[in-house]
Amino acid sequence: MSLDSDVIVDRRRIRRKLTFWRVAAVLVAIAAIVTVGVVATPGGRSALTTSGSIARVHIDGLIRSDNDRVEALERLEKSRAAAVVVHINSPGGTTAGSEQLHDALMRLKAKKPLVVVVEGLAASGGYITAIAADHIVAQQSSLVGSIGVLFQYPNLTELLKTVGVKVEEVKSSPLKAAPNGFEPTSPEARAALDALVKDSYAWFRGLVKERRGMDDALLEKVADGRLKLVDQVGDEKTAVAWLVAQKGVKSDLPVRDYKLSPKFGDLTFLRTAASITLDALGLSAIARQIEQAGVAQAVDRLSLDGMLALWHPAGTN
């Protein structure tokens, strides 16, 4: 009986030790992840790493309104970075988001020398972003241009007829909630949308005309994106050489990444690290939830609304 009691006591002692070390491991892992996250974000050490260097900024994927990104660029304005190289690889996005990013880069350019490098694509809203710079460098295989504005919406009228569904509505004016996709677009609604698109297109063309120094005749020729939209063919080294030659930036300065992502939880490697740690501690369910959090980003493209400055390979805009 005494032996059994000793065994039970030993098991409880081992269980308490195991629990202690599990908790300790989780706390250490969390502390490490938080530390790495702080270092990787604009509010952390990225502001320090740009001191005495050229800041490298990446603009990738769909562009939409992002106040956190604007705040990160404002912090870069106040940093000790000698210059900024903006790498763009984007098919565009919303017109409003592209304008917001353009304006933020214009303010940054007023404080620091800035050059753009088009890595693969700077179309529509991506080009609105690019022309914030005084000098645009593109690789020979880069796609640049697609000056245009698009407003898209689904028309489900025929589908609803097939399934026998009719949407009733009472609205305060004929153009309220138009277009809605549940009925054919009226001529009045189409005319109103056409006016909005033309206004945004005129703004886009005016921006290109001003930033690229074109007259109306030349603008008409280049509106399809095949002429005078970039300044030089090359890569980041070409861009840095321009900063040295034209802006007086020291030639020996290193180029260092400046992260625009404000939330370290959004960074893939942090999610992966957290998932592996929790999985190793036997908390697989929580680990799976962390891994699946990245799936939400896959539907981001579907949530774009309003007028778009977005390049579609299969058509024109």
C-alpha positions as CSV (number, residue, x, y, z in Angstrom):
1,M,0.0,0.0,0.0
2,S,2.9,2.3,0.9
3,L,4.5,1.5,-2.5
4,D,1.3,2.5,-4.3
5,S,1.2,5.8,-2.4
6,D,4.8,6.6,-3.3
7,V,4.1,5.9,-7.0
8,I,1.1,8.2,-6.9
9,V,3.1,10.9,-5.3
10,D,5.9,10.5,-7.8
11,R,3.4,10.7,-10.7
12,R,1.8,13.8,-9.3
13,R,5.3,15.4,-8.9
14,I,6.2,14.5,-12.5
15,R,2.9,15.8,-13.8
16,R,3.5,19.1,-11.9
17,K,7.0,19.4,-13.4
18,L,5.7,18.6,-16.9
19,T,3.0,21.2,-16.6
20,F,5.5,23.8,-15.3
21,W,7.9,23.2,-18.2
22,R,5.1,23.3,-20.7
23,V,3.8,26.6,-19.4
24,A,7.4,27.9,-19.3
25,A,8.0,26.8,-22.9
26,V,4.8,28.6,-24.0
27,L,5.8,31.8,-22.2
28,V,9.3,31.7,-23.8
29,A,7.8,31.1,-27.2
30,I,5.3,33.9,-26.9
31,A,8.1,36.3,-25.7
32,A,10.3,35.3,-28.6
33,I,7.5,35.8,-31.1
34,V,6.5,39.2,-29.7
35,T,10.2,40.3,-29.7
36,V,10.7,39.2,-33.3
37,G,7.4,40.9,-34.2
38,V,8.4,44.2,-32.6
39,V,11.7,44.1,-34.4
40,A,10.0,43.4,-37.7
41,T,7.4,46.1,-37.6
42,P,7.7,49.8,-38.4
43,G,7.1,50.8,-34.8
44,G,10.0,48.5,-33.7
45,R,13.6,48.3,-35.0
46,S,12.8,48.9,-38.6
47,A,13.0,52.6,-37.9
48,L,16.5,52.1,-36.5
49,T,17.7,49.9,-39.3
50,T,17.1,52.7,-41.8
51,S,19.5,55.0,-40.0
52,G,22.5,55.8,-42.3
53,S,21.0,53.6,-45.1
54,I,18.6,53.6,-48.0
55,A,15.1,52.3,-47.1
56,R,13.6,49.6,-49.3
57,V,9.8,49.6,-49.4
58,H,7.7,46.9,-51.1
59,I,4.2,47.6,-52.6
60,D,2.8,44.2,-53.7
61,G,-0.6,42.9,-54.7
62,L,-3.9,44.6,-54.7
63,I,-3.9,48.2,-53.5
64,R,-6.7,49.4,-51.3
65,S,-7.1,52.1,-48.6
66,D,-4.7,51.3,-45.7
67,N,-4.3,53.9,-42.9
68,D,-1.6,51.7,-41.2
69,R,0.5,51.8,-44.3
70,V,0.1,55.6,-44.5
71,E,1.2,55.9,-40.9
72,A,4.2,53.6,-41.6
73,L,5.3,55.9,-44.5
74,E,4.9,58.9,-42.2
75,R,7.2,57.3,-39.7
76,L,9.7,56.8,-42.6
77,E,9.4,60.5,-43.3
78,K,10.8,61.2,-39.8
79,S,13.4,58.5,-39.9
80,R,17.1,59.1,-40.7
81,A,17.0,57.1,-43.9
82,A,19.0,58.9,-46.6
83,A,16.6,57.9,-49.4
84,V,13.9,55.5,-50.4
85,V,13.6,52.8,-53.1
86,V,10.0,51.7,-53.6
87,H,9.6,48.3,-55.3
88,I,6.2,47.9,-57.0
89,N,4.6,44.7,-58.2
90,S,0.9,45.4,-58.4
91,P,-2.0,45.1,-60.9
92,G,-3.7,48.0,-59.1
93,G,-6.7,48.1,-56.9
94,T,-9.3,50.6,-55.8
95,T,-9.0,54.1,-57.2
96,A,-9.3,55.6,-53.7
97,G,-6.7,53.3,-52.2
98,S,-4.3,54.0,-55.1
99,E,-4.8,57.8,-54.7
100,Q,-4.2,57.5,-50.9
101,L,-0.9,55.6,-51.5
102,H,0.2,58.1,-54.2
103,D,-0.4,61.0,-51.9
104,A,1.5,59.3,-49.0
105,L,4.5,58.7,-51.3
106,M,4.4,62.3,-52.6
107,R,4.6,63.5,-49.0
108,L,7.5,61.1,-48.4
109,K,9.2,62.3,-51.6
110,A,9.1,65.9,-50.3
111,K,11.2,64.8,-47.4
112,K,13.5,62.2,-48.9
113,P,14.9,61.3,-52.4
114,L,12.6,58.6,-53.7
115,V,12.9,56.3,-56.8
116,V,10.5,53.5,-57.9
117,V,11.6,50.1,-59.3
118,V,8.9,48.1,-61.1
119,E,9.7,44.5,-60.5
120,G,7.0,42.8,-62.6
121,L,3.9,44.8,-62.9
122,A,2.8,48.4,-62.3
123,A,-0.6,48.7,-63.9
124,S,-3.6,51.0,-63.3
125,G,-3.5,51.8,-59.6
126,G,0.1,50.3,-59.4
127,Y,1.1,53.0,-62.0
128,I,-0.7,55.7,-60.0
129,T,1.6,54.7,-57.1
130,A,4.7,54.6,-59.3
131,I,4.3,58.2,-60.7
132,A,4.7,59.6,-57.2
133,A,8.4,59.2,-57.9
134,D,10.5,61.6,-60.1
135,H,12.2,58.6,-61.6
136,I,10.8,55.2,-62.5
137,V,13.1,52.2,-63.2
138,A,11.6,49.1,-64.8
139,Q,13.0,45.8,-65.8
140,Q,12.9,44.9,-69.5
141,S,10.1,42.3,-68.9
142,S,8.0,44.6,-66.6
143,L,4.4,45.5,-67.6
144,V,3.7,49.1,-67.0
145,G,0.7,51.2,-67.8
146,S,-3.0,50.4,-68.2
147,I,-4.2,54.0,-67.7
148,G,-7.9,53.5,-67.0
149,V,-10.7,53.2,-64.5
150,L,-13.2,50.4,-64.2
151,F,-16.6,49.9,-62.4
152,Q,-17.8,46.3,-62.3
153,Y,-20.8,44.7,-60.8
154,P,-22.7,41.4,-61.4
155,N,-26.1,41.2,-63.0
156,L,-28.0,38.3,-61.6
157,T,-31.3,39.0,-63.3
158,E,-31.3,35.9,-65.5
159,L,-30.2,33.7,-62.7
160,L,-32.9,34.9,-60.4
161,K,-35.5,34.3,-63.1
162,T,-34.2,30.7,-63.5
163,V,-34.6,30.0,-59.8
164,G,-37.9,31.9,-59.5
165,V,-36.7,34.7,-57.2
166,K,-37.8,38.3,-57.6
167,V,-36.3,41.1,-55.4
168,E,-38.8,43.8,-54.4
169,E,-37.6,47.2,-53.3
170,V,-38.8,50.6,-52.1
171,K,-36.3,53.4,-52.5
172,S,-36.2,57.2,-52.0
173,S,-35.0,58.1,-55.4
174,P,-34.5,56.3,-58.8
175,L,-30.7,56.2,-58.5
176,K,-30.7,54.9,-54.9
177,A,-28.6,51.7,-54.5
178,A,-28.0,51.6,-58.3
179,P,-26.8,49.3,-59.7
180,N,-27.9,46.5,-57.5
181,G,-27.4,43.4,-59.6
182,F,-31.0,42.2,-59.2
183,E,-32.4,44.1,-62.2
184,P,-31.1,45.5,-65.5
185,T,-29.3,48.8,-65.0
186,S,-31.5,51.7,-66.0
187,P,-30.2,54.2,-68.6
188,E,-30.2,56.9,-65.9
189,A,-28.1,54.7,-63.6
190,R,-25.7,53.8,-66.4
191,A,-25.3,57.4,-67.3
192,A,-24.5,58.3,-63.7
193,L,-21.9,55.5,-63.4
194,D,-20.4,56.5,-66.8
195,A,-20.0,60.1,-65.5
196,L,-18.2,58.8,-62.3
197,V,-15.8,56.6,-64.3
198,K,-15.1,59.4,-66.8
199,D,-14.3,61.8,-63.9
200,S,-11.9,59.4,-62.3
201,Y,-10.3,58.6,-65.7
202,A,-9.8,62.4,-66.3
203,W,-8.2,62.6,-62.9
204,F,-5.9,59.7,-63.7
205,R,-4.9,61.1,-67.1
206,G,-4.3,64.5,-65.5
207,L,-2.0,62.9,-63.0
208,V,0.0,61.2,-65.7
209,K,0.2,64.4,-67.7
210,E,1.4,66.4,-64.7
211,R,3.9,63.8,-63.3
212,R,5.3,62.7,-66.7
213,G,5.5,66.2,-68.2
214,M,3.3,65.5,-71.2
215,D,1.1,67.7,-73.4
216,D,-2.4,66.7,-74.5
217,A,-1.2,65.3,-77.9
218,L,1.5,63.1,-76.3
219,L,-0.9,62.0,-73.6
220,E,-3.4,60.7,-76.2
221,K,-0.6,58.6,-77.7
222,V,0.6,57.1,-74.5
223,A,-2.8,56.5,-72.8
224,D,-2.5,52.8,-73.9
225,G,0.7,52.5,-71.8
226,R,3.4,51.9,-74.5
227,L,5.5,55.1,-74.4
228,K,7.1,57.5,-72.0
229,L,5.8,55.9,-68.8
230,V,9.2,54.9,-67.4
231,D,12.5,56.7,-67.3
232,Q,15.1,53.9,-67.3
233,V,15.4,50.1,-67.8
234,G,17.2,48.4,-64.9
235,D,16.9,47.1,-61.4
236,E,17.5,48.3,-57.8
237,K,21.2,48.9,-58.5
238,T,20.2,51.2,-61.4
239,A,17.8,53.0,-59.0
240,V,20.5,53.5,-56.4
241,A,22.9,54.7,-59.0
242,W,20.4,57.4,-60.0
243,L,20.0,58.4,-56.4
244,V,23.8,58.8,-56.1
245,A,24.1,60.7,-59.4
246,Q,21.0,62.9,-59.2
247,K,20.3,63.3,-55.5
248,G,23.7,63.3,-53.9
249,V,23.1,60.1,-51.9
250,K,26.3,58.5,-50.7
251,S,27.3,55.5,-52.9
252,D,28.4,53.3,-50.0
253,L,25.0,53.3,-48.1
254,P,23.4,49.8,-47.7
255,V,19.8,49.3,-48.8
256,R,17.7,47.9,-46.0
257,D,14.1,46.7,-45.9
258,Y,11.5,48.9,-44.2
259,K,8.4,46.9,-43.4
260,L,5.0,48.5,-43.9
261,S,3.0,45.7,-42.1
262,P,2.0,47.1,-38.7
263,K,0.7,43.9,-37.2
264,F,3.3,41.2,-36.5
265,G,0.5,38.6,-36.3
266,D,-0.1,39.1,-40.0
267,L,3.4,38.0,-40.9
268,T,3.6,34.4,-42.2
269,F,6.7,33.3,-40.5
270,L,5.3,34.4,-37.1
271,R,2.1,32.4,-37.6
272,T,4.3,29.4,-38.6
273,A,6.5,29.7,-35.6
274,A,3.6,30.0,-33.2
275,S,1.9,27.0,-34.9
276,I,5.0,24.8,-34.6
277,T,5.5,25.8,-31.0
278,L,1.9,25.1,-30.0
279,D,1.9,21.8,-31.9
280,A,5.0,20.7,-30.1
281,L,3.3,21.4,-26.8
282,G,0.3,19.3,-27.7
283,L,-2.0,22.2,-28.5
284,S,-2.7,21.1,-32.0
285,A,-6.2,22.6,-32.2
286,I,-4.9,26.1,-31.5
287,A,-2.0,25.5,-33.9
288,R,-4.5,24.6,-36.7
289,Q,-6.5,27.8,-36.1
290,I,-3.3,29.9,-36.4
291,E,-2.4,28.3,-39.7
292,Q,-5.9,28.8,-41.1
293,A,-5.9,32.5,-40.2
294,G,-3.9,33.1,-43.3
295,V,-6.9,31.8,-45.4
296,A,-8.7,35.0,-44.8
297,Q,-6.2,36.9,-47.0
298,A,-7.2,34.7,-49.9
299,V,-10.7,36.3,-50.1
300,D,-9.2,39.8,-50.0
301,R,-9.5,40.1,-53.7
302,L,-13.2,39.5,-53.6
303,S,-13.9,42.4,-51.2
304,L,-12.8,45.2,-53.5
305,D,-15.7,47.5,-54.2
306,G,-16.2,50.9,-55.8
307,M,-14.3,52.2,-58.8
308,L,-11.2,50.2,-59.6
309,A,-7.9,51.1,-61.2
310,L,-7.1,47.4,-61.8
311,W,-5.4,45.7,-64.7
312,H,-7.2,42.6,-66.1
313,P,-5.0,40.5,-68.4
314,A,-8.0,39.1,-70.3
315,G,-9.5,42.5,-71.2
316,T,-9.1,46.2,-71.1
317,N,-10.0,48.8,-68.6
